[in-house]
Amino acid sequence: MSRDRCMKVKVKFIGAFRDAAGVKEAEIEGVTNIDSLFKALVKRFGEKLKEEMFDPKTNRLLDWVFVSLNGKTIRLPEDLDTSLKDGDVVVIYPPLAGG
């Protein structure tokens, strides 16, 4: 008997993205790449998260959205087609201030 299970990706939200989503992290099923993950996140968490991530006029990803996949930085928007696999951990975060 096959034990197929749906692919799950863990998403961690930092800073304003955590506030907009209302959670620190979530598991998202059935996504294949970063672009489909963003669409699923907007569908699940709604307008507040969409406004934090996308320009309302152009619907393009805003410059201050940063993403890492399993600890490696993903260049946006160039790498929106980066594939995801079961168990991946995606962190969405704003620019980190330092000094």
Secondary structure, 3 states (H helix, E strand, C coil): CCCCCCCEEEEEECCHHHHHHCCCEEEEECCCEHHHHHHHHHHHHCHHHHHHHECCCCCCECCCCEEEECCEEECCCCCCCCECCCCCEEEEECCCCCC
